[in-house]
Amino acid sequence: MNAIALQLQFTDSATTKIKNLIADENNTNIKLRIYITGGGCSGFQYNFTLDDKIKEDDFTLEKQGVTLVVDPMSLQYLVGGSVDYSEGLEGSRFIVTNPNAKTTCGCGSSFSI
């Protein structure tokens, strides 16, 4: 088990959505990358992208045949967190539950430490 598996989880709902995205792209090398940037109304912002490359220092977590990729700088802000996927009245989105966040914005896409 690699280090990220102990530090970050992703739910079955997120796994299913990633599988659907991979099927839509018709590229089995695609992974979901989560990364943190400065910005948003709370200081830091969660970002997601489909990526078919893994950098040497990236951390990966595999579940049910799909891979979540996180760079080391972003991982430090996500330790102990989880990634979920939700569809509802607010739209569809990946949601990060982050125990390190002191505050979050109303939409849940940005946070402060």
C-alpha positions in Angstrom: 0.0 0.0 0.0 1.5 3.4 -1.0 1.5 6.5 1.2 -1.4 8.1 -0.4 -3.7 5.2 0.4 -3.2 6.0 4.1 -3.7 9.7 3.6 -6.5 10.2 1.1 -9.6 8.1 0.1 -12.1 8.2 -2.7 -15.6 6.9 -2.6 -17.4 4.3 -4.7 -19.4 7.1 -6.3 -16.2 8.9 -7.3 -14.8 5.7 -8.7 -17.9 5.0 -10.8 -17.8 8.6 -12.2 -14.2 8.2 -13.1 -14.9 4.9 -14.8 -17.6 6.7 -16.9 -15.3 9.5 -17.8 -12.6 7.0 -18.9 -15.2 5.2 -21.1 -16.4 8.5 -22.6 -12.8 9.4 -23.5 -12.0 5.9 -24.8 -8.6 6.1 -23.2 -7.8 3.5 -20.5 -4.6 5.5 -19.5 -6.7 8.4 -18.0 -6.5 9.1 -14.3 -8.3 11.7 -12.2 -5.8 14.3 -11.0 -6.7 16.5 -8.0 -4.6 19.5 -7.3 -4.7 22.6 -5.1 -4.2 26.1 -6.4 -4.4 29.5 -4.7 -7.7 31.3 -5.3 -11.4 30.9 -4.7 -13.2 32.9 -2.0 -11.4 31.1 0.9 -7.8 31.1 -0.3 -7.2 27.7 -1.8 -9.2 25.9 -4.5 -9.7 22.3 -5.4 -9.2 21.4 -9.1 -9.8 18.2 -11.0 -8.5 17.2 -14.4 -8.3 14.1 -16.5 -4.6 13.2 -17.0 -2.9 10.4 -18.8 0.5 11.1 -17.4 2.0 10.4 -13.9 5.0 12.5 -12.9 7.9 10.9 -11.0 7.0 12.5 -7.7 3.2 12.1 -7.9 1.3 9.9 -5.5 -1.3 7.5 -6.8 -4.2 5.6 -5.3 -5.9 2.9 -7.3 -9.4 1.6 -6.5 -11.5 -0.7 -8.6 -9.3 -0.2 -11.6 -9.2 3.6 -11.6 -6.4 5.8 -10.4 -6.4 9.1 -8.4 -3.2 11.1 -8.9 -2.0 13.9 -6.5 1.2 16.0 -6.6 3.2 16.2 -3.4 2.4 19.9 -2.8 -1.3 19.3 -3.0 -1.3 16.1 -1.0 -0.1 18.0 2.1 -3.3 19.9 2.1 -5.5 16.8 1.6 -4.1 14.4 4.2 -6.9 12.5 5.9 -9.5 13.7 3.3 -11.7 12.0 0.9 -13.0 12.6 -2.7 -16.7 11.9 -3.4 -18.9 12.5 -6.4 -22.4 14.0 -6.2 -25.3 14.7 -8.5 -28.2 16.8 -7.3 -29.9 20.2 -7.5 -26.6 22.0 -7.3 -25.3 20.1 -10.3 -22.8 17.3 -10.6 -19.3 17.6 -9.1 -16.5 16.0 -7.2 -16.6 16.9 -3.6 -13.6 17.0 -1.2 -14.1 16.4 2.5 -11.0 17.9 4.0 -10.4 17.7 7.8 -7.5 20.2 7.4 -9.7 23.0 6.1 -10.5 25.6 8.7 -13.2 27.3 6.6 -14.8 26.5 3.2 -16.9 28.5 0.8 -20.6 27.8 0.3 -20.1 25.8 -2.8 -17.3 23.7 -1.3 -14.7 24.3 -4.0 -12.4 26.5 -2.0 -11.0 26.4 1.5 -8.5 27.9 4.0 -6.0 26.3 6.3 
